[in-house]
Amino acid sequence: MILNCLPEKFSSQLDSTSIDEIRSTFRGLSKNSKDRKKLLAVFDQKVLQIDLTESPGIPSMTAKKEDASNQSLVTAVLAPEKQSVNQEKLNKISSIHLLHKNNMSKFRAFEKENIKFASSIKKLTSELKKRSKVARKYFKRWHRGKISADRHKMRLITLKRLNTRLQNYKEQKLQEERQDLKTIRSAFEIGASSLTKRFFQLTEEMNSNVVTIQDLQKRISVTQGRKVQNRQTKNGRKYRASIRRAVYYCARKHVPSNNISDVIRYISRMIFKVELECLPSTYAVKSMISEMRTLSTAQAIEAILKSSFVNIAWDATTVKTKHINEVHVNTDIGHYVLDVVSLPGAKATDYVSHIICALENAVSCYCTLNPDFDQSQILSEVKMKITSTMSDRAAVNHCVVKELEKYVGHELLELNCNIHPLDSLAIAFRKLTKAFELENKVTSNLPGNESVLIKVIQTISKLKYKVSSGEPKQLKAFLISKTVDINLLERYVGNRFHVIFSLCGNIYYLLEVLLEYFTNVCEKPTAKHVLSLLQLSTVQSELHVGGLFGKSVSGPWMKCLYKKSSLSNLDSAKILDNAHKTLLQVVERPTLLWQEGFSCFNVEDCKDDPVAKHIQAVPQTGFELELVTRTAKAFQAVMERQLVQYLQGGKLYHMPPERVVLGTNAPVDNMVSESVLGYADSLFRRSNIATDAHNAAKIGYATNKTSDWVENLNDSNIYGIIGKSRSIFEKSRIESRSVQQQICDRLIDKLQQQKQQKEKKEHTLRFAIKQLIQDPDHFFAGILSHDSKISSDLIETAFCIVKSPNSLLGKEFTWKENGDDNKSFHHRVVDCKDNGGCVNYLSMICEIGEDVGKPQDFIFPLHNFLASFLLRNAYFE
């Protein structure tokens, strides 16, 4: 029984002989004897000591007294009654006790070793704290005998496994953290090296700017310590030249006239700590702006005098019912604007008077700035310098050149812009496509009177550029998602040179993308119409052909001649002649447009152009070849009509050297006029109250770059033009009033002429109708032969009245007196009389707008009524 209660560790330390002796001793004792109970208590205590000694980290509390206590207890147990019988057994027990004593010495050695490793064990126990609670629970149960040693071993094994797994997990995590640290360290080293380089660069920059920083600090300290000073802005009764230059600059930058003084005052006070006492009023500022016009025109005359040959150019446009004309000169130094004003009309006399007035005013301004020169002598010298002209191909411009030749006293070389024929090519292509679509019965529901091709181009352009009727953001986002260059869809601006042909090629290149967009994305009402039109073979062929001509004619034309300062106008003659000859080959062989690198002009082939590669790679059809032939013939006719002077056989194609020199400064195109008129258009639309002189001053000052030229002038020169500028300003106001009066007079004359022509037309028509009433069978044909513009429906109604005059009885109609819309009468026919072939009617009339209760009788012949009816001066209600 006592052996069964011993732990496995204690029993393993006893040999087999000791065990047998203990067994025999306990068998000899009675079961309920006190000696046996005491011996059991001794062994229980001993077993407990051994167990506590073997437990790690728990030192023995009774190690010093165990030998004496055990000896006394054994002697007390085995003393009185059975000493003789059990002496041998006690000897055996003592031997066992000695053996146990030796084992205890070993246990003490083990205990010392356990103390040495206690610190390390404590660290492990902290990591296994959670699991140690479970172990301690079962450990106590094991001590109490409630759990077997085998289960205790299994728990220990499980704890060892968990410990092993924990160590493996820690090693794995440590290895991963080391790897992450390596990557972070490498990245840190790279970043540190780049930062080091940047640091050295910034250090060098800082060292280079040290001197500048010190200077700025000194200036700041001086400025902060400076008190606000008052400074005079006038030199006597005149504002200083510095104030005038500041006003010029503000006006050039479009600062409103009534705000210029406030801007100058605020800048002076905030930046320079200077309070300007008196600054120009709004009227004075406007007077100074007029000085800008004087200075810019004087600068133009100075450029003319420094040149050997001067080309004078002009162009006109209409801006908000005003006919604006600009005049500029092309010199050795550059181009300079002389004047930009509105004219009463577009007659040759208007242009000639404006050009002459601009030249004479400019010479007067120059002589005011340089009083040592004689005005008449400078004017004659300027006339001699002008050797050529530049304008559009209009009959009125030819008349202007002839009048200018009389003014300057010698023959002028009449030149034209060689870019504007592209406008005519675009118009010819539009007419051709419209006729082509009518032949093939292609129609569309899109608004406008243009061809279907132009309507499609306009609609696509509006989708990209107009927020109100298009969807720019959505279309751009779609093109970007398809990796398409959004600049391929250019803004359509009418017939401007190359834009139609460029858009044709680009839309044909993006055809599949646009079809997908109009099918799946676009939600506009016009999407279905555009989609159906883009799917038509006729429209696709027109796009293809237009793109081919854009890559071979209009595009190279622009690239070769547009704004080429290295070429003169006469140098472009041979270039255009070669292009014309190449176009003749296209008429004979339309397949040339599909050859790679083909061009009517000698320009470098753009091999990286994907649009050109695509449209030339698509095979031609018979439909497209026919369209190419027609288009090439139309272009040939345009070139022969507009470039007849520049082609072979023309007077400008081959000229003697002494004549060629006269056009040295004449550019290939007249794009300067286009840019000046565009600037004028923006200024005239910006302000309705700005005068022509005000806008002309800004345009000339900005275009001529007069601000740089004024910097080199003395203050006395600027003061000298004040009086002249005022006189020119007053003169321009008078001319503006005169122009308005002339416009009114011309409008009145035009209306009177139109009225006279209308009355004459109605009189002749009355006489013709009076004759045709006698011959009703030829009434219809006779009216058409007299005026083919009269509607056939009106003639049919009039013919019915002639055949049945009584059908007019009871009818009510309105009749304008002498075609005047402001004076109309309401008629109701009440009677009809035939006086020998002349039918007269009686009607009750009242003037529209008066009391209806006061009608009057009115008799009128049939032919008078029919003449007014056919001319729409009378109509049934």
GULO-130389 format. One line per 4 residues: their letters; for each residue x, y, z of C-alpha. Coordinates in steps of 0.02 Angstrom, whole numbers, plus 50000, padded with zeros to 5 digits. Layout:
# GULO-130389
a	X Y Z  ...
//
This chain:
# GULO-130389
miln	50000 50000 50000  50137 50124 50046  50229 50082 49885  50075 50116 49782
clpe	50067 50288 49861  50249 50326 49817  50279 50432 49663  50367 50357 49515
kfss	50518 50469 49539  50546 50407 49718  50521 50224 49679  50641 50235 49535
qlds	50779 50290 49655  50764 50131 49766  50840 49967 49717  50743 49804 49714
tsid	50815 49738 49879  50762 49891 49977  50588 49876 49906  50573 49694 49958
eirs	50633 49735 50134  50509 49877 50154  50371 49765 50092  50413 49629 50218
tfrg	50425 49755 50361  50254 49828 50326  50178 49657 50307  50237 49613 50482
lskn	50150 49762 50560  49968 49751 50597  49852 49848 50491  49787 49960 50630
skdr	49945 49973 50734  50010 50142 50788  50186 50100 50728  50125 50067 50553
kkll	50029 50231 50553  50184 50327 50613  50293 50243 50483  50167 50287 50349
avfd	50170 50467 50408  50361 50467 50396  50356 50399 50219  50220 50520 50170
qkvl	50325 50664 50232  50478 50597 50144  50386 50571 49983  50323 50747 49994
qidl	50499 50814 50021  50565 50716 49872  50423 50779 49763  50454 50958 49815
tesp	50640 50938 49787  50612 50872 49611  50493 51014 49567  50591 51148 49472
gips	50620 51313 49559  50551 51252 49734  50690 51233 49865  50676 51101 50008
mtak	50625 51180 50174  50674 51031 50288  50838 50979 50211  50945 51021 50366
keda	50842 50924 50493  50789 50774 50390  50923 50647 50450  50892 50672 50637
snqs	50704 50677 50625  50694 50522 50517  50810 50425 50633  50710 50469 50788
lvta	50545 50427 50709  50604 50257 50648  50675 50215 50820  50515 50270 50904
vlap	50410 50164 50791  50512 50006 50806  50550 50020 50996  50463 49918 51128
ekqs	50373 49759 51093  50443 49684 50936  50625 49738 50937  50691 49565 50934
vnqe	50576 49510 50796  50595 49660 50686  50779 49702 50717  50829 49631 50553
klnk	50695 49726 50465  50749 49886 50549  50926 49859 50493  50864 49845 50316
issi	50764 50003 50338  50917 50093 50403  51014 50036 50254  50873 50103 50147
hllh	50882 50262 50246  51067 50278 50211  51034 50248 50030  50899 50381 50038
knnm	51024 50497 50121  51143 50476 49977  51002 50511 49858  50961 50668 49954
skfr	51137 50731 49933  51112 50707 49749  50949 50799 49765  51039 50947 49845
afek	51162 50952 49700  51015 50951 49583  50937 51090 49685  51091 51199 49665
enik	51088 51170 49479  50904 51214 49479  50942 51378 49568  51070 51423 49436
fass	50942 51397 49299  50799 51476 49395  50820 51643 49310  50811 51566 49136
ikkl	50662 51461 49186  50571 51616 49250  50588 51695 49077  50511 51542 48997
tsel	50373 51536 49124  50324 51715 49084  50298 51667 48901  50199 51513 48954
kkrs	50101 51602 49088  49933 51564 49013  49972 51382 48990  50060 51367 49159
kvar	49895 51403 49246  49823 51247 49168  49982 51151 49211  49979 51208 49392
kyfk	49797 51157 49406  49833 50981 49349  49997 50982 49447  49902 51011 49610
rwhr	49781 50874 49562  49928 50761 49529  49994 50797 49704  49825 50759 49778
gkis	49815 50596 49687  49667 50643 49580  49758 50623 49417  49875 50489 49360
adrh	50059 50509 49318  50026 50462 49139  49910 50608 49110  50038 50721 49193
kmrl	50169 50660 49071  50053 50692 48923  50026 50869 48984  50211 50895 48999
itlk	50238 50827 48824  50103 50944 48758  50184 51089 48845  50352 51044 48769
rlnt	50274 51036 48597  50191 51204 48621  50355 51274 48682  50442 51206 48527
rlqn	50308 51278 48413  50323 51445 48501  50510 51448 48476  50491 51401 48293
ykeq	50361 51536 48270  50474 51663 48354  50620 51614 48244  50511 51626 48087
klqe	50448 51798 48136  50622 51856 48178  50685 51796 48009  50544 51889 47918
erqd	50580 52046 48017  50764 52032 47974  50719 52018 47789  50604 52170 47801
lkti	50739 52265 47890  50861 52222 47751  50742 52290 47616  50704 52445 47720
rsaf	50888 52473 47748  50928 52459 47562  50788 52581 47519  50848 52696 47657
eiga	51025 52692 47588  50964 52735 47413  50855 52877 47479  50996 52939 47589
sslt	51115 52945 47440  50989 53043 47333  50953 53160 47478  51138 53185 47502
krff	51159 53235 47320  51009 53352 47332  51078 53424 47492  51243 53467 47406
qlte	51148 53547 47260  51040 53651 47377  51194 53699 47473  51277 53762 47315
emns	51120 53859 47266  51108 53932 47439  51289 53987 47434  51263 54066 47263
nvvt	51111 54163 47325  51186 54224 47487  51238 54390 47413  51067 54416 47334
iqdl	50979 54377 47497  51087 54500 47590  51050 54636 47463  50864 54601 47474
qkri	50871 54605 47663  50954 54774 47655  50820 54837 47537  50683 54769 47648
svtq	50757 54853 47800  50772 55017 47706  50593 55002 47638  50521 54960 47809
grkv	50606 55109 47886  50552 55226 47747  50408 55341 47783  50269 55378 47661
qnrq	50324 55521 47551  50222 55640 47446  50282 55663 47269  50233 55783 47133
tkng	50160 55708 46973  50159 55864 46867  50293 55964 46781  50211 56133 46777
rkyr	50038 56105 46704  50085 55942 46619  50092 55771 46695  50265 55696 46703
asir	50326 55579 46566  50339 55436 46691  50153 55453 46733  50112 55455 46548
ravy	50214 55297 46515  50123 55212 46659  49955 55262 46583  50011 55196 46413
ycar	50058 55029 46489  49894 55012 46587  49792 55053 46432  49890 54926 46330
khvp	49848 54794 46461  49662 54839 46444  49641 54923 46614  49480 55027 46601
snni	49509 55213 46579  49418 55262 46738  49524 55140 46842  49699 55178 46778
sdvi	49736 55318 46903  49675 55212 47049  49787 55068 46998  49941 55180 46984
ryis	49905 55262 47153  49881 55096 47243  50041 55018 47172  50143 55173 47215
rmif	50080 55177 47395  50090 54991 47433  50257 54949 47352  50359 55109 47352
kvel	50280 55197 47503  50253 55350 47395  50090 55446 47395  50058 55529 47227
eclp	49972 55694 47256  49880 55720 47092  49841 55591 46959  49753 55611 46791
stya	49565 55617 46782  49467 55503 46665  49463 55636 46529  49651 55664 46546
vksm	49681 55476 46536  49581 55467 46373  49683 55612 46306  49844 55518 46350
isem	49778 55363 46263  49759 55466 46105  49945 55504 46122  49977 55317 46101
rtls	49903 55328 45926  50017 55475 45884  50171 55384 45947  50132 55220 45856
taqa	50102 55307 45689  50262 55409 45710  50355 55247 45743  50284 55175 45580
ieai	50347 55325 45479  50519 55307 45558  50522 55124 45501  50469 55177 45325
lkss	50609 55304 45313  50737 55173 45366  50680 55051 45229  50721 55047 45045
fvni	50558 54972 44982  50393 54973 45076  50238 54869 45048  50072 54946 45101
awda	49929 54826 45143  49748 54840 45197  49598 54732 45233  49421 54758 45297
ttvk	49287 54665 45392  49117 54696 45470  49100 54706 45660  48928 54737 45734
tkhi	48862 54832 45580  49026 54931 45569  49139 54914 45417  49314 54914 45493
nevh	49466 54943 45383  49648 54927 45438  49805 54993 45352  49982 54935 45390
vntd	50153 54938 45307  50283 54799 45286  50460 54868 45302  50638 54805 45322
ighy	50617 54812 45511  50444 54732 45522  50260 54772 45501  50179 54927 45577
vldv	49996 54976 45590  49950 55149 45527  49765 55158 45568  49608 55056 45607
vslp	49441 55146 45589  49264 55116 45531  49218 55174 45355  49050 55232 45287
gaka	49054 55097 45153  49158 54979 45048  49185 55087 44896  49353 55122 44818
tdyv	49341 55305 44867  49316 55256 45049  49472 55147 45052  49578 55272 44956
shii	49530 55419 45065  49565 55317 45223  49737 55259 45163  49789 55434 45109
cale	49725 55511 45270  49818 55380 45374  49983 55415 45284  49968 55604 45299
navs	49919 55597 45483  50065 55482 45519  50187 55599 45433  50115 55746 45530
cyct	50139 55652 45695  50318 55607 45649  50359 55788 45607  50280 55844 45771
lnpd	50394 55724 45863  50542 55782 45758  50512 55968 45724  50675 55985 45625
fdqs	50600 55892 45475  50491 55969 45341  50321 55885 45329  50302 55900 45139
qils	50476 55831 45110  50446 55683 45227  50280 55647 45142  50358 55646 44969
evkm	50495 55531 45032  50367 55413 45105  50274 55410 44939  50435 55363 44850
kits	50469 55222 44972  50301 55139 44940  50329 55020 44794  50200 54880 44813
tmsd	50029 54843 44884  49952 54691 44969  49765 54655 44974  49632 54526 44937
raav	49577 54478 44762  49429 54597 44746  49386 54714 44605  49373 54860 44724
nhcv	49553 54834 44782  49614 54845 44602  49528 55014 44588  49609 55068 44752
vkel	49782 55023 44684  49752 55128 44529  49702 55278 44635  49853 55255 44749
ekyv	49967 55254 44596  49900 55427 44553  49930 55483 44732  50111 55421 44750
ghel	50155 55471 44572  50227 55305 44510  50174 55128 44465  50144 55007 44609
leln	50171 54821 44608  49998 54748 44644  50016 54590 44748  49889 54477 44831
cnih	49882 54358 44979  49927 54182 44924  49843 54096 45073  49667 54161 45041
plds	49641 54050 44886  49623 53907 45011  49460 53990 45062  49398 53973 44883
laia	49455 53791 44877  49349 53755 45031  49198 53842 44953  49220 53743 44792
frkl	49230 53579 44891  49071 53622 44986  48975 53657 44825  49043 53499 44744
tkaf	48993 53386 44889  48818 53463 44894  48793 53428 44709  48865 53254 44729
elen	48743 53215 44870  48596 53276 44767  48646 53158 44627  48653 53012 44749
kvts	48493 53068 44841  48579 53090 45010  48479 53200 45129  48481 53238 45315
nlpg	48369 53308 45450  48508 53412 45527  48478 53601 45524  48561 53712 45395
nesv	48575 53734 45207  48749 53660 45190  48792 53491 45118  48769 53336 45226
likv	48958 53322 45246  48974 53498 45317  48825 53471 45432  48907 53315 45504
iqti	49072 53407 45531  48982 53554 45614  48883 53440 45730  49037 53343 45787
sklk	49132 53506 45815  48988 53576 45919  48985 53418 46025  49165 53448 46075
ykvs	49171 53637 46092  48996 53702 46135  48935 53675 46312  48755 53727 46274
sgep	48723 53613 46124  48864 53487 46147  48947 53381 46280  49132 53425 46280
kqlk	49181 53337 46442  49097 53173 46396  49169 53168 46220  49344 53212 46280
afli	49336 53080 46417  49280 52950 46290  49421 52993 46169  49549 52985 46310
sktv	49482 52814 46363  49512 52755 46184  49691 52827 46189  49648 52951 46052
dinl	49725 53124 46035  49581 53244 46073  49663 53380 45967  49618 53283 45810
lery	49441 53355 45821  49477 53538 45784  49355 53682 45802  49256 53713 45642
vgnr	49262 53898 45597  49183 53906 45425  49292 53903 45271  49452 53953 45357
fhvi	49586 53883 45243  49634 53705 45292  49508 53664 45429  49376 53575 45323
fslc	49502 53459 45241  49592 53426 45404  49429 53380 45492  49378 53266 45349
gniy	49538 53164 45367  49533 53160 45557  49350 53108 45566  49380 52971 45438
ylle	49528 52912 45543  49418 52911 45701  49267 52838 45611  49254 52677 45713
vlle	49279 52770 45878  49145 52900 45834  49022 52765 45777  49043 52680 45946
yftn	49021 52847 46035  48860 52892 45944  48793 52715 45966  48827 52684 46151
vcek	48874 52848 46237  48800 53005 46159  48625 53049 46221  48595 53205 46116
ptak	48444 53206 45998  48559 53227 45848  48660 53071 45890  48549 52954 45790
hvls	48551 53069 45638  48741 53087 45641  48761 52899 45666  48651 52858 45517
llql	48745 52985 45409  48917 52923 45459  48864 52747 45410  48823 52803 45231
stvq	48953 52755 45103  48932 52923 45014  48976 53023 45169  49122 52908 45210
selh	49189 52929 45033  49174 53119 45047  49269 53115 45211  49402 53003 45133
vggl	49426 53114 44980  49425 53275 45084  49558 53202 45198  49666 53150 45049
fgks	49660 53326 44976  49699 53394 45149  49858 53290 45159  49912 53326 44980
vsgp	49851 53503 44940  49786 53615 45081  49900 53551 45220  50063 53564 45120
wmkc	50003 53733 45052  49990 53800 45230  50153 53719 45283  50248 53788 45134
lykk	50181 53968 45128  50091 54014 45290  50188 54148 45387  50352 54110 45299
ssls	50458 54264 45332  50601 54192 45229  50495 54196 45070  50436 54351 44978
nlds	50271 54361 44887  50352 54344 44717  50454 54193 44772  50292 54096 44796
akil	50247 54109 44611  50353 53960 44557  50296 53857 44707  50113 53885 44661
dnah	50147 53850 44477  50225 53681 44519  50076 53641 44630  49958 53684 44487
ktll	50051 53567 44369  50045 53426 44497  49859 53453 44517  49838 53431 44329
qvve	49918 53258 44349  49790 53216 44484  49651 53258 44361  49723 53131 44239
rptl	49775 53003 44370  49667 53018 44527  49752 52866 44606  49905 52976 44642
lwqe	49822 53033 44803  49838 52856 44873  50027 52851 44845  50127 52865 45005
gfsc	50212 53035 45023  50121 53115 44876  50101 53304 44887  50070 53448 44767
fnve	50202 53550 44860  50384 53512 44891  50376 53484 45079  50452 53353 45192
dckd	50349 53195 45209  50283 53172 45385  50311 52985 45408  50242 52984 45585
dpva	50069 53048 45534  49946 52907 45576  49801 52994 45488  49894 53003 45321
khiq	49947 52822 45335  49770 52766 45372  49679 52860 45234  49809 52814 45104
avpq	49803 52631 45155  49615 52616 45126  49588 52557 44945  49498 52673 44827
tgfe	49327 52643 44750  49256 52699 44584  49143 52820 44676  49293 52901 44763
lelv	49397 52911 44603  49256 53005 44517  49243 53125 44664  49432 53152 44663
trta	49428 53195 44478  49288 53321 44500  49370 53400 44652  49539 53414 44565
kafq	49457 53499 44416  49367 53622 44531  49530 53661 44622  49619 53684 44456
avme	49487 53810 44402  49504 53906 44566  49694 53916 44550  49686 53972 44369
rqlv	49559 54106 44413  49640 54176 44570  49825 54142 44537  49828 54186 44353
qylq	49960 54322 44385  50073 54200 44480  50062 54050 44363  50171 54025 44211
ggkl	50127 54157 44083  50067 54282 44213  50150 54451 44235  50213 54408 44410
yhmp	50286 54238 44363  50442 54300 44273  50491 54481 44306  50652 54576 44277
perv	50764 54597 44430  50732 54784 44443  50546 54747 44463  50571 54600 44582
vlgt	50664 54714 44702  50508 54822 44722  50419 54679 44811  50560 54634 44928
napv	50464 54668 45089  50297 54601 45026  50255 54443 45126  50176 54288 45052
dnmv	50013 54314 45146  49913 54455 45222  49895 54371 45392  49949 54530 45481
sesv	49785 54607 45427  49692 54455 45490  49772 54466 45663  49745 54656 45674
lgya	49562 54638 45623  49541 54499 45750  49610 54612 45886  49497 54753 45825
dslf	49347 54637 45827  49379 54593 46011  49398 54776 46060  49243 54835 45967
rrsn	49139 54695 46040  49205 54724 46216  49143 54903 46230  49001 54986 46136
iatd	49049 55161 46192  49234 55154 46145  49275 55269 45998  49373 55220 45843
ahna	49518 55330 45899  49525 55244 46069  49530 55069 45993  49651 55121 45855
akig	49772 55189 45986  49772 55024 46081  49789 54918 45923  49933 55020 45850
yatn	50025 55034 46016  50015 54847 46049  50047 54785 45870  50193 54902 45838
ktsd	50269 54866 46011  50280 55053 46038  50311 55034 46225  50491 54979 46192
wven	50514 55122 46068  50446 55252 46190  50575 55203 46321  50711 55278 46208
lnds	50620 55444 46187  50661 55599 46288  50532 55676 46401  50532 55832 46294
niyg	50481 55729 46140  50334 55656 46235  50281 55829 46295  50292 55891 46115
iigk	50157 55776 46048  50026 55823 46176  49950 55963 46074  49958 55864 45912
srsi	49874 55714 45995  49732 55822 46056  49704 55895 45884  49705 55721 45807
feks	49586 55662 45941  49464 55802 45904  49485 55773 45717  49445 55588 45739
ries	49287 55631 45834  49233 55745 45693  49274 55611 45565  49176 55483 45665
rsvq	49023 55596 45662  49050 55625 45476  49059 55437 45446  48897 55409 45540
qqic	48813 55547 45439  48878 55474 45276  48814 55303 45326  48642 55375 45361
drli	48641 55471 45197  48693 55319 45099  48560 55213 45181  48428 55342 45139
dklq	48489 55351 44959  48490 55162 44948  48312 55150 45015  48253 55282 44894
qqkq	48336 55192 44749  48259 55029 44803  48090 55114 44816  48108 55190 44643
qkek	48162 55025 44569  48014 54939 44652  47892 55069 44586  47966 55056 44413
keht	47956 54867 44421  47774 54874 44477  47732 55001 44340  47807 54892 44204
lrfa	47720 54739 44277  47552 54830 44276  47574 54872 44093  47622 54692 44052
ikql	47473 54621 44149  47355 54743 44061  47414 54671 43895  47410 54490 43955
iqdp	47231 54504 44019  47177 54518 43838  47269 54353 43800  47239 54237 43950
dhff	47315 54085 43860  47489 54164 43869  47465 54242 44043  47571 54115 44138
agil	47717 54116 44017  47710 54305 43995  47726 54337 44184  47874 54217 44199
shds	47962 54297 44051  47941 54466 44132  48002 54412 44306  48057 54233 44334
kiss	48070 54257 44524  47881 54269 44548  47808 54115 44631  47710 53998 44520
dlie	47573 53984 44653  47544 54172 44646  47537 54168 44456  47411 54025 44463
tafc	47299 54123 44584  47311 54279 44475  47268 54177 44319  47110 54110 44405
ivks	47056 54290 44445  47087 54341 44263  46980 54197 44198  46841 54233 44326
pnsl	46843 54418 44380  46684 54398 44483  46773 54276 44598  46849 54427 44686
lgke	46679 54488 44745  46658 54477 44933  46842 54444 44961  46941 54538 45093
ftwk	47125 54580 45074  47261 54699 45134  47345 54818 45012  47504 54915 45050
engd	47508 55090 44979  47660 55105 44864  47737 54953 44950  47750 55047 45117
dnks	47734 54926 45264  47685 55068 45380  47534 55119 45277  47414 54977 45235
fhhr	47227 54973 45196  47096 54840 45226  46986 54808 45071  46820 54718 45049
vvdc	46762 54703 44867  46578 54745 44845  46556 54773 44656  46635 54730 44489
kdng	46613 54817 44319  46685 54770 44149  46715 54928 44046  46763 54855 43878
gcvn	46906 54742 43929  46957 54844 44081  46884 54770 44240  46859 54891 44385
ylsm	46813 54849 44563  46728 54947 44702  46787 54909 44878  46757 54975 45051
icei	46923 55022 45129  46986 55081 45297  47163 55114 45352  47229 54983 45471
gedv	47240 55055 45645  47091 55175 45624  46908 55154 45672  46828 55016 45568
gkpq	46661 55107 45570  46721 55240 45445  46746 55147 45279  46771 55237 45114
dfif	46737 55191 44934  46885 55147 44825  46889 55101 44640  47037 55006 44568
plhn	47072 54916 44404  47110 54730 44398  47286 54746 44324  47341 54863 44467
flas	47282 54739 44598  47364 54591 44510  47531 54683 44494  47531 54720 44682
fllr	47475 54543 44720  47616 54465 44619  47743 54580 44703  47670 54532 44875
nayf	47609 54709 44910  47432 54641 44921  47378 54480 45003  47217 54394 45052
e	47177 54374 45236
//
